[in-house]
Amino acid sequence: MSTTLQIESFGEINLRERTELSADYAPETLVLEVKSSEGYAPGQTIYVGLLSREGVEKAVIDSVVDATTIGLTQALKLPHTRYEPVTAVLGDLIHVYRAANSNGSVPADDAFTVLATRSINADHQSTYFTDSAGNSDFWYRFTYYNATTLDETDLADSEPVRGDDFGHYVSVSEIRNLAGFENAFNLKDVTIDHWRRAAETEINSALAGAYTVPFNPVPALVKSLTLELAAALLLADAYGSGAYGTRLKDARAKITAYGDKTAVVTDENGQSLSTSNSVTGYPDADAPRSFYVGQTF
């Protein structure tokens, strides 16, 4: 079994300074003309161009010539136009940390050790790393790292995640693809994760009276329902409920049918799952529900 980790290429904790080009840049030259060089320093790693977009290039500052001029240790290969962003970061590498799961809670910081080092995939929103031995028996954290200066972001600032998308019905990338946002580079994974969690909460709330939730293992039907609802919520948030209200209403209608037992959730063998009037996991009986069975949108 393996776990593929989706790491934000340019997390806020790694960003140090922002400015923009004040003049067009010609390839193979060693000078950048910028709006302001304040906060930039020799040895700093910078990215010229829109982060997570095709054409962004990495460079290292050789010198800060004056208030609007930066010298590079090595020239860039592509042309860049005036007003393109110039972003300084702490590090251009990602340290992947791993710790064994013991009791279902996030392990202490000192339990995590470096598993691998991965270069930031600058022209993609996410940088991927596959742990070939990974599964839900492990927790992961990520830091941004500079191999030259040995600077590194604080491990405590990273969001711990459990392997194999533990606790979720679908992956962030599956929702992104179904909603048609494969190339929406400015749409952050954390935003999609927000709607994934909202969809999972709604489904657990709606089906709690008929099934034991959360589902483990996750039936294909529940995965499909989660994908449809999460994508609809994401699209409604992006473009308004007027444009995607019908899609959202249809997704909720399907969920309602399973919640009131008009339709039945089955396992991979087509067998009806045992029903229950109790809740064995989040949300519990006292937790607020995102919507109720029978609610219309």
ZAKEDO-892182 format. One record per residue (C-alpha): z negated, y, x. Coordinates in Angstrom, 1 decimal, decimal comma, always signed. Each point is the difference from the previous one (the first is absolute). Example, Ala and Ser with C-alpha at 12.3 -4.5 7.8 and 13.67 -1.06 7.14 Angstrom:
% ZAKEDO-892182
      up   north    east
    -7,8    -4,5   +12,3
    +0,7    +3,4    +1,4
% end
This chain:
% ZAKEDO-892182
      up   north    east
    +0,0    +0,0    +0,0
    +0,6    +3,6    +1,1
    -0,9    +3,5    -1,1
    +2,4    +2,9    +0,3
    -1,9    +3,3    +0,3
    +1,5    +3,3    -1,2
    -1,4    +2,9    +2,1
    +0,7    +3,7    -0,7
    +2,2    +1,1    +2,9
    -1,4    +3,6    -0,1
    -3,5    +0,0    -1,3
    -1,7    +3,4    -0,3
    -2,7    -1,1    +2,5
    +2,7    -0,2    +2,7
    +1,6    +3,4    -0,6
    -1,0    +2,8    +2,3
    +2,3    +3,0    -0,3
    +3,0    +1,1    -2,0
    +2,7    +2,6    +0,6
    +3,8    +0,2    -0,4
    +3,0    +0,7    +2,1
    +1,0    +3,7    +0,1
    +3,5    -0,8    +1,3
    +2,4    -2,9    +0,1
    -0,6    -2,6    +2,7
    +2,9    -1,3    +2,0
    -0,3    -3,6    +1,3
    -0,9    -0,7    +3,6
    -1,8    +3,3    +0,5
    -3,6    +0,2    +1,0
    -1,2    +3,0    -2,0
    -1,1    +0,3    -3,6
    -0,1    +3,5    -1,7
    -2,7    -0,1    -2,6
    -1,6    +2,4    -2,5
    -3,4    -0,4    +1,9
    -1,2    -2,1    +2,9
    -3,6    +0,7    -0,7
    -2,1    -3,2    +0,1
    +2,6    -1,9    +2,0
    -0,8    -1,2    +3,5
    +1,7    -1,8    +2,9
    -0,1    -3,8    -0,4
    -0,1    +0,1    -3,8
    +2,3    -2,3    -1,9
    +2,1    +1,8    -2,6
    +2,6    -1,0    -2,6
    +3,0    +2,3    -0,7
    +1,6    -0,4    -3,4
    -1,3    -1,1    -3,4
    -2,7    -2,7    +0,4
    +1,0    -3,4    -1,4
    +3,6    +1,1    -0,3
    +3,1    -1,1    +1,9
    +0,6    +2,2    +3,0
    -3,5    +0,8    +0,9
    -0,6    -0,2    +3,8
    -3,1    -0,4    +2,2
    -0,6    +2,1    +3,1
    -2,8    +0,9    +2,4
    -0,9    +3,6    +0,8
    +0,5    +0,9    +3,7
    -1,1    +3,6    -0,3
    -0,8    +2,8    -2,4
    +2,2    +2,7    +1,4
    -1,0    +2,8    -2,3
    -1,1    +0,8    -3,6
    +3,3    -1,4    -1,4
    +1,4    -2,3    +2,6
    -0,9    -3,6    +0,9
    +1,4    -2,0    +2,9
    +0,6    -3,7    -0,2
    -0,4    -2,8    +2,5
    +3,2    -1,6    -1,2
    +2,8    +1,4    -2,1
    +0,7    -1,1    -3,6
    +3,2    -1,8    -0,7
    +0,8    +1,5    -3,4
    +0,7    +3,5    -1,3
    -2,7    +1,6    -2,1
    +0,4    +3,1    -2,2
    -2,1    +3,1    -0,4
    -3,0    -0,5    -2,3
    -0,3    -3,7    +0,7
    -3,7    -0,9    +0,4
    -1,7    -0,6    +3,4
    -3,1    -2,1    -0,4
    -2,6    -0,8    +2,7
    -2,0    -3,3    -0,3
    -2,8    -1,5    +1,8
    +1,8    -3,3    +0,7
    +3,3    -1,7    -0,5
    -1,5    -3,5    -0,1
    -2,0    -1,8    -2,6
    -2,9    -2,3    +0,9
    -0,4    -2,8    -2,6
    -3,6    -1,2    -0,2
    -1,2    -3,2    -1,6
    -3,3    -1,5    -1,0
    -1,0    -3,2    -1,7
    -1,1    +0,1    -3,6
    -3,5    -1,3    -0,5
    -1,4    +1,0    -3,4
    +2,8    +1,9    -1,7
    -1,3    +3,4    +1,2
    +1,7    +2,1    +2,7
    -1,3    -1,1    +3,4
    -1,8    +2,5    +2,3
    +2,2    +2,1    +2,3
    -1,1    -1,9    +3,1
    +1,2    -3,3    -1,6
    +3,6    +1,2    +0,3
    +2,0    -0,6    +3,1
    +3,5    +1,0    +1,0
    +2,5    -2,6    -1,1
    +3,3    +1,8    +0,9
    +1,6    +3,3    +0,9
    +3,0    +1,1    -1,9
    +2,3    +3,0    +0,6
    +0,2    +2,4    -2,9
    +3,2    -0,5    -2,0
    +0,8    +3,7    -0,1
    +2,9    +0,0    -2,5
    -1,8    -2,1    -2,6
    -2,9    +0,9    -2,2
    -1,8    -3,2    +1,0
    -0,3    -2,0    +3,2
    -0,3    -3,7    -0,6
    -1,8    -2,6    +2,0
    -0,2    -3,8    -0,8
    -3,0    -2,0    +1,0
    +1,4    -3,5    +0,2
    -3,5    -1,4    -0,4
    -1,2    +2,5    -2,6
    -1,3    -0,7    -3,5
    -2,8    +1,1    -2,2
    -2,6    -1,3    +2,5
    +0,5    +3,2    +2,0
    -0,4    +3,7    -0,4
    +2,2    +2,6    +1,8
    -0,4    +3,6    +1,1
    +2,5    +2,3    +1,9
    -0,3    +2,8    +2,5
    +2,5    +2,3    +1,7
    +0,0    -0,3    +3,7
    +1,4    +1,8    +3,1
    +0,5    -2,4    +2,9
    +0,4    +2,9    +2,5
    -3,1    +2,0    -0,9
    -1,9    -2,9    -1,5
    -0,8    +2,2    -3,0
    -0,5    -1,9    -3,2
    -0,9    +0,9    -3,6
    -3,4    -1,1    -1,3
    -0,1    -3,6    -1,3
    -2,4    +1,1    -2,7
    +2,7    +2,4    -1,4
    +2,4    -2,8    -0,8
    +0,0    -1,7    -3,4
    -0,9    -3,8    +0,3
    +2,4    -2,4    -1,7
    -0,4    -3,7    -0,5
    +2,8    -2,3    +0,9
    +2,6    -1,5    -2,3
    -0,3    +3,0    -2,5
    -3,3    -1,5    -1,0
    -1,2    +1,1    -3,4
    +3,4    +1,3    -1,1
    +2,5    -1,5    -2,4
    +3,1    +1,5    +1,7
    +0,9    +1,8    +3,2
    +0,7    +3,7    +0,5
    +3,5    -0,7    +1,2
    +0,8    -2,1    -3,2
    -1,0    +3,0    -2,2
    +2,0    +2,4    +2,2
    +3,1    -2,2    -0,3
    -0,3    -0,5    -3,8
    -0,4    +3,7    -0,6
    +3,1    +0,8    +2,1
    -1,9    +1,9    +2,7
    +1,1    -2,1    +3,1
    +1,4    +3,2    +1,6
    -2,6    +2,5    -1,3
    -1,4    +0,7    +3,5
    -2,4    +2,7    -1,2
    -1,7    -2,3    -2,5
    -3,0    -1,4    +1,8
    -1,2    -3,5    -0,4
    -3,5    +1,2    -0,9
    +1,6    +1,7    -3,1
    +1,6    -3,3    -1,0
    -3,3    -1,8    +0,6
    -1,7    +2,4    -2,3
    +2,3    -1,1    -2,9
    -0,3    -3,6    +1,0
    -3,7    +0,2    -0,4
    +0,4    +1,8    -3,3
    +2,3    -2,7    -1,3
    -2,3    -2,8    +1,2
    -2,9    +1,6    -1,7
    +1,9    +0,4    -3,3
    +1,1    -3,6    +0,0
    -3,5    -1,3    +0,9
    -1,4    +2,1    -2,8
    +2,5    -1,0    -2,6
    -0,2    -3,8    +0,8
    -3,7    -0,2    +0,6
    -0,7    -1,1    -3,6
    +2,4    -2,9    +0,3
    +0,0    -1,1    +3,7
    -2,3    -0,1    +2,9
    +0,9    +3,0    +2,2
    +0,9    +0,8    +2,7
    +2,6    -2,7    +0,2
    -0,3    -2,3    +3,1
    +2,5    -1,4    +0,6
    +2,3    +2,5    -1,5
    +2,4    -1,4    -2,6
    +3,6    +1,0    +0,3
    -0,2    +1,6    -3,4
    -2,9    +2,2    +0,9
    +1,8    +1,1    +3,2
    +3,1    +0,9    -2,1
    -2,1    +2,0    -2,4
    -1,8    +1,8    +2,8
    +3,3    +0,9    +1,6
    +1,5    +1,3    -3,2
    -3,1    +2,1    -0,9
    -0,5    +1,4    +3,5
    +3,7    +1,0    +0,4
    -0,1    +1,6    -3,4
    -3,2    +2,0    +0,8
    +1,5    +1,1    +3,4
    +3,3    +1,1    -1,7
    -1,8    +1,8    -2,8
    -2,2    +1,8    +2,6
    +3,1    +1,0    +2,1
    +2,3    +1,1    -2,8
    -2,2    +0,4    -3,1
    -0,8    -2,2    -2,9
    +2,8    +1,4    -2,1
    +2,6    -1,7    +2,3
    -1,9    -3,2    +0,5
    -2,4    -0,2    -3,0
    +2,1    -2,8    -1,6
    -0,2    -2,1    +3,1
    -3,7    +0,5    +0,2
    -0,5    -0,7    -3,7
    +2,0    -3,2    +0,3
    -2,1    -1,2    +3,0
    -3,2    +0,6    -1,9
    +1,3    -1,7    -3,1
    +0,6    -3,2    +2,0
    -3,5    +0,2    +1,4
    -1,5    +0,5    -3,5
    +1,8    -3,1    -1,2
    -1,8    -2,1    +2,6
    -3,3    +1,8    -0,6
    +0,0    -0,8    -3,7
    +1,3    -3,5    +0,6
    +3,3    +0,5    -1,7
    +1,4    -1,3    +3,2
    -1,6    -2,3    +2,5
    -0,4    +0,3    +3,8
    +0,9    -3,3    +1,7
    -0,4    -1,3    +3,6
    +2,8    -1,1    +2,3
    +0,3    -3,3    -1,8
    +0,4    +1,7    -3,4
    -3,4    -1,0    -1,2
    -2,0    +2,5    -2,0
    -2,9    +1,5    +2,0
    -3,5    -0,5    -1,3
    -1,2    +3,0    -2,0
    -3,3    +1,7    +0,4
    -2,0    +2,7    -1,7
    -1,7    +1,0    +3,2
    +1,0    +2,0    +3,0
    -0,6    -1,6    +3,4
    +1,1    +2,9    +2,2
    +1,0    +3,7    -0,1
    +0,1    +1,7    -2,3
    -3,2    -1,2    -1,5
    -1,0    +0,3    -3,6
    -1,4    +3,5    +0,5
    +2,9    +1,4    +2,1
    +2,2    +2,6    -1,6
    +3,4    -1,3    -1,1
    +3,3    +1,7    +0,7
    +1,2    -0,9    -3,4
    -1,0    -2,3    -2,9
    +1,9    -2,8    -1,8
    +1,9    +1,6    -2,8
    +0,2    +3,4    +1,5
    +3,3    +1,7    -0,3
    +1,5    +2,3    +2,6
% end
